[in-house]
């Protein structure tokens, strides 16, 4: 089974695609008799269904709407991580008080100490391993920690409460990420269907208005012509590399072009390439778990391949 994401067929901004669609529909209505005599799908009675089709595509969540649940979850996870890890640090003081000398190191490791560095960077997997290991250690060594480490009898319950709160949020991550990807693919597929309708209508117009005298009408249904009329942009490309503060490439960073409602993912070398996109002003957002998101506004001129690198800082 292929894991490749859905690719947009249209090489323009989503708003431009919608503007082209509206222009085509108005053109079909203007020449309704000619279109209907060629294909019954263009009959006046069918146009409300075309409008409904367009409305249903536009109604699908845009990038900001699709991204909001993940953004909210990330904020909640960060807050709960701080609370849960603070409980683990308290547990560490009890372990250090209960065990002396060579015993302390293996006890701390058993409680999850090896995960602490990455957990401090908000790597959710390591946070989970850290506090889960701490919970298991508490269950196995509660009596010694109370007797020798000065731990209060109520601490285990407090620790478990914060651990359970984090677990509930942590278990939502796969669903949140997959849900956002599914919604993004659904939006691209729906937009592709709009684009397919435009291309088919253009082919039909080429048959209907075939004479030399009707060239001007025929060109009203050429996608590139209409796109040029509704937009001042032209073809361009965006590429770049994403690294960390030690200049190591970062794989799997989401590079989001909010204006286009498009996401690109960096490869194993940290590289990304947008392919053909419209020129214009863009707001770029670079995101990956464990790193501070980075945003920048850029301008890509027509016919230019712009390089925009980014350096992400671990949280």
ROGU-773636 format. One record per residue (C-alpha): residue number from 1; x, y, z. Coordinates in nm, 4 decimals, padded with zeros to 6 digits. Layout:
N
ATOM seq        X        Y        Z
ATOM NUM        X        Y        Z
...
//
This chain:
315
ATOM seq        X        Y        Z
ATOM   1  00.0000  00.0000  00.0000
ATOM   2  00.1380  00.3426 -00.0954
ATOM   3  00.1991  00.6015  00.1794
ATOM   4  00.2255  00.8905 -00.0675
ATOM   5  00.0121  01.1927  00.0091
ATOM   6 -00.2404  01.3351 -00.2351
ATOM   7 -00.0842  01.5888 -00.4721
ATOM   8 -00.2685  01.8959 -00.5996
ATOM   9 -00.3259  01.8939 -00.9764
ATOM  10 -00.3720  02.2709 -00.9839
ATOM  11 -00.0612  02.4916 -00.9833
ATOM  12 -00.2210  02.8000 -00.8403
ATOM  13 -00.3497  02.9404 -00.5153
ATOM  14 -00.6700  02.7885 -00.3820
ATOM  15 -00.8428  03.1279 -00.3999
ATOM  16 -00.7372  03.1562 -00.7633
ATOM  17 -00.8737  02.8098 -00.8407
ATOM  18 -01.2082  02.9154 -00.6950
ATOM  19 -01.2053  03.2405 -00.8927
ATOM  20 -01.1389  03.0466 -01.2152
ATOM  21 -01.4251  02.8097 -01.1333
ATOM  22 -01.6687  03.0973 -01.0810
ATOM  23 -01.5579  03.2540 -01.4101
ATOM  24 -01.6153  02.9252 -01.5935
ATOM  25 -01.9612  02.8828 -01.4420
ATOM  26 -02.0591  03.2341 -01.5455
ATOM  27 -01.9330  03.1581 -01.8952
ATOM  28 -02.1363  02.8372 -01.9145
ATOM  29 -02.4459  03.0309 -01.8064
ATOM  30 -02.3752  03.2999 -02.0667
ATOM  31 -02.3573  03.0394 -02.3433
ATOM  32 -02.6003  02.7982 -02.1812
ATOM  33 -02.7874  02.7038 -02.5003
ATOM  34 -02.4673  02.6098 -02.6824
ATOM  35 -02.3352  02.4080 -02.3899
ATOM  36 -02.6683  02.2348 -02.3216
ATOM  37 -02.7068  02.1380 -02.6870
ATOM  38 -02.3685  01.9693 -02.6652
ATOM  39 -02.4074  01.7911 -02.3282
ATOM  40 -02.7124  01.7636 -02.1027
ATOM  41 -02.4926  01.8037 -01.7951
ATOM  42 -02.4787  02.1749 -01.8796
ATOM  43 -02.8573  02.2147 -01.8913
ATOM  44 -03.0007  02.4950 -01.6767
ATOM  45 -03.1553  02.2385 -01.4436
ATOM  46 -02.8087  02.0978 -01.3691
ATOM  47 -02.6421  02.4272 -01.2761
ATOM  48 -02.7709  02.4332 -00.9148
ATOM  49 -02.5966  02.0988 -00.8588
ATOM  50 -02.2745  02.2484 -00.9977
ATOM  51 -02.3087  02.5376 -00.7540
ATOM  52 -02.3786  02.2953 -00.4695
ATOM  53 -02.0674  02.0984 -00.5677
ATOM  54 -01.8588  02.4161 -00.5507
ATOM  55 -02.0116  02.5198 -00.2175
ATOM  56 -01.9370  02.1783 -00.0652
ATOM  57 -01.5712  02.2038 -00.1659
ATOM  58 -01.5351  02.5555 -00.0244
ATOM  59 -01.7033  02.4454  00.3000
ATOM  60 -01.4314  02.1912  00.3779
ATOM  61 -01.2007  02.3187  00.6566
ATOM  62 -00.9164  02.5462  00.5504
ATOM  63 -00.5625  02.5154  00.6872
ATOM  64 -00.6227  02.7222  01.0006
ATOM  65 -00.9346  02.5237  01.0846
ATOM  66 -00.7605  02.1898  01.0250
ATOM  67 -00.4547  02.2897  01.2270
ATOM  68 -00.6383  02.4291  01.5312
ATOM  69 -00.6951  02.0945  01.7140
ATOM  70 -00.3259  01.9999  01.6833
ATOM  71 -00.2144  02.3451  01.7962
ATOM  72 -00.4485  02.3294  02.0945
ATOM  73 -00.3304  01.9787  02.1854
ATOM  74  00.0334  02.0915  02.1659
ATOM  75 -00.0322  02.3774  02.4096
ATOM  76 -00.2164  02.1481  02.6524
ATOM  77  00.0579  01.8848  02.6297
ATOM  78  00.3293  02.1382  02.7051
ATOM  79  00.1451  02.2638  03.0131
ATOM  80  00.0754  01.9128  03.1385
ATOM  81  00.4334  01.8030  03.0642
ATOM  82  00.5632  02.0758  03.2928
ATOM  83  00.3331  01.9599  03.5726
ATOM  84  00.4125  01.5912  03.5266
ATOM  85  00.7887  01.6390  03.4958
ATOM  86  00.7908  01.8559  03.8067
ATOM  87  00.6377  01.5609  03.9930
ATOM  88  00.9137  01.3403  03.8515
ATOM  89  01.1786  01.5861  03.9748
ATOM  90  01.0222  01.5674  04.3197
ATOM  91  01.0391  01.1880  04.2946
ATOM  92  01.4080  01.2203  04.2093
ATOM  93  01.4741  01.4013  04.5376
ATOM  94  01.3090  01.1170  04.7286
ATOM  95  01.5178  00.8574  04.5433
ATOM  96  01.8359  01.0518  04.6199
ATOM  97  01.7349  01.0603  04.9846
ATOM  98  01.6425  00.6915  05.0045
ATOM  99  01.9437  00.5380  04.8286
ATOM 100  02.3088  00.6192  04.8813
ATOM 101  02.6335  00.5569  04.6987
ATOM 102  02.6358  00.3173  04.4061
ATOM 103  02.2693  00.2289  04.4569
ATOM 104  02.1469  00.5725  04.3552
ATOM 105  02.2408  00.5578  03.9849
ATOM 106  02.0580  00.2325  03.8952
ATOM 107  01.7555  00.3464  04.0952
ATOM 108  01.7374  00.6775  03.9078
ATOM 109  01.7801  00.4978  03.5751
ATOM 110  01.5004  00.2584  03.6693
ATOM 111  01.2802  00.5603  03.7416
ATOM 112  01.3398  00.6960  03.3902
ATOM 113  01.6364  00.9302  03.4367
ATOM 114  01.7776  00.8369  03.0914
ATOM 115  01.4756  01.0051  02.9277
ATOM 116  01.5097  01.3343  03.1143
ATOM 117  01.7225  01.5301  02.8643
ATOM 118  01.4892  01.4737  02.5692
ATOM 119  01.1834  01.5121  02.7904
ATOM 120  01.3084  01.8600  02.8826
ATOM 121  01.2957  01.9376  02.5067
ATOM 122  00.9276  01.8382  02.5018
ATOM 123  00.9822  01.5223  02.3050
ATOM 124  00.6462  01.3691  02.3901
ATOM 125  00.7638  01.0080  02.3610
ATOM 126  01.0429  01.0723  02.6107
ATOM 127  00.8151  01.2645  02.8454
ATOM 128  00.5803  00.9671  02.8424
ATOM 129  00.8638  00.7176  02.9053
ATOM 130  01.0009  00.9354  03.1859
ATOM 131  00.6835  00.9747  03.3862
ATOM 132  00.5643  00.6190  03.3132
ATOM 133  00.8947  00.4797  03.4423
ATOM 134  00.8560  00.7015  03.7471
ATOM 135  00.5069  00.5644  03.8081
ATOM 136  00.6319  00.2068  03.7852
ATOM 137  00.9183  00.2867  04.0227
ATOM 138  00.6765  00.4415  04.2705
ATOM 139  00.4546  00.1336  04.2624
ATOM 140  00.7516 -00.0944  04.3312
ATOM 141  00.9339  00.1177  04.5914
ATOM 142  00.6722  00.3292  04.7686
ATOM 143  00.7481  00.1984  05.1196
ATOM 144  01.1235  00.2628  05.0982
ATOM 145  01.0709  00.6105  04.9562
ATOM 146  00.8380  00.7003  05.2440
ATOM 147  01.0568  00.5447  05.5149
ATOM 148  01.4019  00.6474  05.3903
ATOM 149  01.3432  00.9259  05.1408
ATOM 150  01.0959  01.1457  05.3262
ATOM 151  00.8211  01.1062  05.0659
ATOM 152  00.4737  01.1920  05.1887
ATOM 153  00.2182  00.9081  05.1701
ATOM 154 -00.0054  01.1261  04.9487
ATOM 155  00.2672  01.1848  04.6877
ATOM 156  00.2004  00.8675  04.4911
ATOM 157 -00.1634  00.9664  04.4365
ATOM 158 -00.0622  01.3185  04.3310
ATOM 159  00.1961  01.1785  04.0882
ATOM 160 -00.0540  00.9338  03.9406
ATOM 161 -00.3093  01.2111  03.8881
ATOM 162 -00.0687  01.4180  03.6772
ATOM 163  00.0569  01.1062  03.4982
ATOM 164 -00.2968  01.0086  03.3981
ATOM 165 -00.3734  01.3613  03.2734
ATOM 166 -00.0656  01.3530  03.0518
ATOM 167 -00.1474  01.0022  02.9247
ATOM 168 -00.4952  01.1100  02.8143
ATOM 169 -00.3478  01.3962  02.6088
ATOM 170 -00.0529  01.1920  02.4813
ATOM 171 -00.2831  00.9205  02.3469
ATOM 172 -00.4629  01.1830  02.1363
ATOM 173 -00.1508  01.2676  01.9329
ATOM 174 -00.1781  00.9939  01.6651
ATOM 175 -00.5477  01.0638  01.6122
ATOM 176 -00.4902  01.4391  01.5933
ATOM 177 -00.2049  01.4104  01.3420
ATOM 178 -00.3848  01.1560  01.1258
ATOM 179 -00.7090  01.3520  01.1377
ATOM 180 -00.5316  01.6663  01.0170
ATOM 181 -00.3684  01.4731  00.7325
ATOM 182 -00.6983  01.3130  00.6330
ATOM 183 -00.8729  01.6516  00.6259
ATOM 184 -00.5891  01.8025  00.4216
ATOM 185 -00.6060  01.5183  00.1694
ATOM 186 -00.9856  01.5501  00.1519
ATOM 187 -00.9500  01.9206  00.0735
ATOM 188 -00.6900  01.8578 -00.1987
ATOM 189 -00.9006  01.5779 -00.3529
ATOM 190 -01.2074  01.8063 -00.3565
ATOM 191 -01.0072  02.0869 -00.5167
ATOM 192 -00.8708  01.8380 -00.7707
ATOM 193 -01.2295  01.7471 -00.8578
ATOM 194 -01.3006  02.1160 -00.9214
ATOM 195 -00.9936  02.1334 -01.1411
ATOM 196 -01.1044  01.8224 -01.3334
ATOM 197 -01.4420  01.9877 -01.3987
ATOM 198 -01.2659  02.2955 -01.5331
ATOM 199 -01.0454  02.0908 -01.7661
ATOM 200 -01.3423  01.8888 -01.8950
ATOM 201 -01.5455  02.2058 -01.9500
ATOM 202 -01.2532  02.3543 -02.1390
ATOM 203 -01.2359  02.0492 -02.3654
ATOM 204 -01.6101  02.0696 -02.4305
ATOM 205 -01.5805  02.4417 -02.5091
ATOM 206 -01.3050  02.3569 -02.7573
ATOM 207 -01.5549  02.1366 -02.9422
ATOM 208 -01.8521  02.3706 -02.9120
ATOM 209 -01.6722  02.6867 -03.0219
ATOM 210 -01.4523  02.5333 -03.2883
ATOM 211 -01.4713  02.7956 -03.5617
ATOM 212 -01.2114  03.0640 -03.6136
ATOM 213 -01.4780  03.3283 -03.5578
ATOM 214 -01.5387  03.1890 -03.2092
ATOM 215 -01.1739  03.1803 -03.1007
ATOM 216 -01.2273  03.4565 -02.8422
ATOM 217 -01.5146  03.2617 -02.6824
ATOM 218 -01.3146  02.9390 -02.6873
ATOM 219 -01.0253  03.1081 -02.5069
ATOM 220 -01.2575  03.2091 -02.2234
ATOM 221 -01.2450  02.8424 -02.1247
ATOM 222 -00.8681  02.7900 -02.1384
ATOM 223 -00.7523  02.7446 -01.7782
ATOM 224 -00.4221  02.9281 -01.8162
ATOM 225 -00.5945  03.2254 -01.9795
ATOM 226 -00.8553  03.2608 -01.7075
ATOM 227 -00.5960  03.2087 -01.4335
ATOM 228 -00.3857  03.4896 -01.5781
ATOM 229 -00.6935  03.7129 -01.5800
ATOM 230 -00.7801  03.6522 -01.2140
ATOM 231 -00.4231  03.6618 -01.0860
ATOM 232 -00.1181  03.8791 -01.1329
ATOM 233  00.1131  03.5938 -01.0291
ATOM 234  00.3230  03.3660 -01.2482
ATOM 235  00.5083  03.0378 -01.2032
ATOM 236  00.7780  03.0207 -00.9343
ATOM 237  00.9474  02.7665 -00.7063
ATOM 238  01.0402  02.7553 -00.3389
ATOM 239  01.3101  02.5293 -00.1989
ATOM 240  01.5317  02.5150  00.1075
ATOM 241  01.6890  02.3182  00.3901
ATOM 242  01.5870  02.2929  00.7541
ATOM 243  01.8541  02.2300  01.0169
ATOM 244  01.8890  02.2460  01.3941
ATOM 245  02.1170  02.4854  01.5811
ATOM 246  02.4123  02.2463  01.5370
ATOM 247  02.3591  02.2455  01.1587
ATOM 248  02.2186  01.8897  01.1484
ATOM 249  01.9385  01.8393  00.8913
ATOM 250  01.5908  01.7777  01.0319
ATOM 251  01.3734  01.5177  00.8611
ATOM 252  00.9934  01.5347  00.8665
ATOM 253  00.9491  01.9091  00.9210
ATOM 254  00.6148  02.0374  00.7928
ATOM 255  00.6729  02.3413  00.5733
ATOM 256  00.3346  02.5100  00.5456
ATOM 257  00.2474  02.7635  00.2762
ATOM 258 -00.0639  02.9063  00.4384
ATOM 259 -00.1624  03.1188  00.1384
ATOM 260 -00.1778  02.8093 -00.0837
ATOM 261 -00.3134  02.5821  00.1903
ATOM 262 -00.0265  02.3456  00.1038
ATOM 263  00.2098  02.1426  00.3231
ATOM 264  00.5541  02.0112  00.2201
ATOM 265  00.7664  01.7718  00.4278
ATOM 266  01.1449  01.7813  00.4477
ATOM 267  01.3364  01.4678  00.3454
ATOM 268  01.6182  01.2864  00.5251
ATOM 269  01.8583  01.5636  00.4213
ATOM 270  01.6305  01.8342  00.5571
ATOM 271  01.5510  01.9530  00.2036
ATOM 272  01.2141  02.0592  00.0641
ATOM 273  01.0931  02.1714 -00.2783
ATOM 274  00.7510  02.3127 -00.3587
ATOM 275  00.7576  02.2380 -00.7295
ATOM 276  00.5716  02.4881 -00.9469
ATOM 277  00.3733  02.7423 -00.7426
ATOM 278  00.2370  03.0912 -00.8146
ATOM 279  00.4617  03.3873 -00.7457
ATOM 280  00.3564  03.6275 -00.4759
ATOM 281  00.3701  03.6928 -00.1024
ATOM 282  00.3737  03.3935  00.1303
ATOM 283  00.3625  03.3234  00.5007
ATOM 284  00.5772  03.0168  00.5693
ATOM 285  00.5513  02.8103  00.8841
ATOM 286  00.8016  02.5400  00.9831
ATOM 287  00.6745  02.2879  01.2408
ATOM 288  00.7960  01.9694  01.4055
ATOM 289  00.7352  01.8225  01.7482
ATOM 290  01.0192  01.9040  01.9868
ATOM 291  01.1142  02.2281  01.8093
ATOM 292  01.0008  02.5875  01.8377
ATOM 293  00.7802  02.6693  01.5343
ATOM 294  00.9347  02.9228  01.2972
ATOM 295  00.7370  03.1661  01.0806
ATOM 296  00.8548  03.4030  00.8098
ATOM 297  00.6928  03.6141  00.5393
ATOM 298  00.8606  03.6043  00.1973
ATOM 299  00.8087  03.7278 -00.1570
ATOM 300  00.8724  03.5005 -00.4553
ATOM 301  00.9022  03.6789 -00.7860
ATOM 302  00.7649  03.5408 -01.1098
ATOM 303  00.9968  03.2908 -01.2815
ATOM 304  01.2278  03.2714 -00.9779
ATOM 305  01.3385  02.9713 -00.7711
ATOM 306  01.3668  03.1134 -00.4204
ATOM 307  01.5792  02.9431 -00.1544
ATOM 308  01.4528  02.9842  00.2005
ATOM 309  01.6426  02.7891  00.4647
ATOM 310  01.5357  02.7646  00.8275
ATOM 311  01.7058  02.6822  01.1564
ATOM 312  01.4808  02.5320  01.4245
ATOM 313  01.5607  02.5479  01.7943
ATOM 314  01.4791  02.2547  02.0205
ATOM 315  01.2159  02.3433  02.2762
//
